[in-house]
Every structure is written in C-alpha cells, then in structure tokens.
Amino acid sequence: MQQHLVILVILSLMVQSGTMPCTLRGPTCRHVVRLRGGEDQQRTSNITPYSVEGETDYEKIVTLFGSKEIDSELISRLERVTGRAAHHLIRRKPHSLTRRNIFFSHRDLDKILDMYEAGTPFYIYTGRGPSSSSLHVGHLIPFMITQWLQEAFNVPVVIQLTDDEKFLWKGGNLSTYQQFATENAKDIMAVGFNPELTYIFTNTLDISSLYPTVLQIQRLINANKVQAVFGLQESNNVGQFAFPAMQIAPSFPDCFVDIFGGSTRLPCLIPCAIDQDPYFRLARDVAARLNMTKPALLHSKFIPALQGDSGGAGKMSASVEESAIYLTDSPQQIKNKINRYAFTGGRATVEEHRRLGGDLKVDVPFRYIEFFHENDTHVQELARSYTNGTLLSGEMKSEAISCLQDIVKRHQERRKEISDEVLSFVRSRRRITIPMKKAA
C-alpha cells in the first residue's frame, strides 16, 4: 500500500524583523512522519548551539531559518570577484550525484560582495569552543573556508576561543579550557592563515576589549528572549544567560577599534555551522539599535559522526571518541575507526549490492570524502561506481581512510611548524593594516 507522508516540522526560531514565526523553545527542528495504516514513526532532528542529534533536512532549514541558498549564480559571482575557482566546500553541482555545497546557506553574502566591489573591505569572524586539547576533522571545516576567504579577499580574520562558554556549560577548572585554547590556536594556525592578518583571542584573557560592546548587547536583549532562543531554563546558571552577548560581540567592529585603525563601520562575514546561527540572528536583530551593520553569514552542514545520522549521533563530537577522527590520530587509529564504526550505505550481501548499488545519502565514508577530497572528478567517479554496485562498501571505506589519513598527516606536519613566536604574535592585540585588494 502506498505510504502517504505527512511531515510536521516544529522549528524554534527567534523573533527577528518579522521574518520568522514566534520562538518556541530553542532552535530545535523536529520532524514527525506519519505513515497511513501503521503506527506513527518519528524522525527527530534537534539542532541547538550545544548539541545536534539525528538527521538534518537542510532544505527545510533554509526555509525555516529565513536564510538564502548559496546557488550557482552566487558562486559564479564569488569566482568572478575573487578571480579564482570556488573552494570545494562551496562548489555546487545540482545535477550530479555529488552535489557538494557543504556551505549551503547564507545571509547577505551578496551584500558583502557589493561592498567589496565598491571598494569597501570587510573582516571575517569565526571561532571555536575549546572543549578538548585536539580538534577533530569536522572542526577544520569553518577554518578551511575562512582561510580561503582570507587569501581570496586579502582581509583580516578574528578568531574567538570561548573558554568561558566551555567552563559555564561543562564545569571543571577554567585553566584547563585556557590551556585547550592555546593548543587549539596551534591547530587553527596550521590551516594556513596569514599571521599578519589574523588575530586569535581567548575570551577570559581579552574580556577588557570585548566588555563595552558586550554590555551594550546585554542591555538590548532580555532574559526571556535568551531563554526562548537557546532553550534555557530557570535552572541554568546566570553565566549561561549572559554568554550569548560574548559570542555576538565580535561580529561588530567596535570590539576591534584599536586593531582596525579606528574603523567602526567595517562589515563582518561569519562562516559557521548552521547550529551557531541563533547567536547571529540575535546579532542582526540588535545591529540597527547599535548603529552597526548586520553581520553576514555563511552556513555549513554538519560533518556526521562515524555512526551516521540514522544512529541518532548527529554531528561528530570531540567529547565522544567513537564518533570522531581527531587531528592527533595516527594512520592506524583512523583506519581502525573507519573500519569499525563508520556507518555505510552498503547492502546486506555482495550480490544485493552489485544489483542495487550503495546508498550515498547514508554512507559516512563517502560523506567524509565529499567534505575533504578536492578533486570533483574523482569524487564523482566514486559516487557513480558505488551507486551502480561496482564499488563495494569496504572499498569506499578504504578510499575514505586514505583521504583522511592524508588530511590529518598534512595537518600534523604543518602544526609542527607553528612556533611559539608565531602563536604569541597572532594572539597579541596589535594594529592590523587592512589592504584593499582590487576586484578582478
């Protein structure tokens, strides 16, 4: 009997500029699927800045978050303005088996390009919550695209390390998270940032420069809104209610007046995973009242846990060892984790796989290849061979192992080259000259 699907999507969104419905309880996306003639089956995707669980429907997120799809026309314009091919994380191939578009959504990227073409530079802001001494491969995604954007546009980058956030949510010793921040800064610089145009700061160590802007933001956002947007309860500590202003503040250039030579009107572009969007919807909501330009955003998809979306694990997590490939892992550890834990789209038997082919949508090894392999032709050929049954799931795992081993090895080699002097330099508060690169 044909199944009729009725999808009820409940998404908690903040009230912003009349573009969204009323906020319910945190930015949570829930899919309820009802099958006629049987019991209700639910597929739940919970998305908050603090956790991501289950399968995520990115097309619905674009609609419900009120953002815009990064389409082929915008990518072509980006290539024209920068004079270079788009990064593989942005590339989009709508009619192929491998659509890529890892960065799939944006807010006002077109306006950033307008201003840049008119001669106005901008700065890029991204960050990391230092919850562990080592990043996992998924943490590289926003930094990879940020480094590409820095190089393509020749603009400054500011990177926030939120040791305060991790202390407020996880407890323990604050000094531990400060040390994690130092180790994470080395990993971040190993991505290839230009030290002359990069400033990395840790919240608890740089609070004096952030606090005036933080106060302005806190005055404009009441506790009810924070509770609604982030799903906080009366049992949450006061620091958790106050923290959002800390992450919002660097999206406004008055946090960096001394660094940017007195400029308080510099536009900001923020590459981040989609679960961080609630912070910056709030930033865009208060921007006009601060007499500031709304920050623009680039949203990325989540890199899945080794167990995949269907297992309820959601995105890769540094705190769950079996879900992640760390940047400190050895080649053998990577191989063991992929072979043991990675969920595949292979069939029950070789014969069935040869006949029906593999399922790319749920195959975690292939999805890792989509995230990290730069060669579109090779990725497309793997996809074709897998779906027609020529390539088996074990062989796809081998491809993913090779890809990730190479990514991690090269990162480890670059990290060794980050000296204490370079790290100290990029963490120092100093004047950064903003060179304007003429549009191509």
Disulfide bonds with the S-S distance in Angstrom:
none
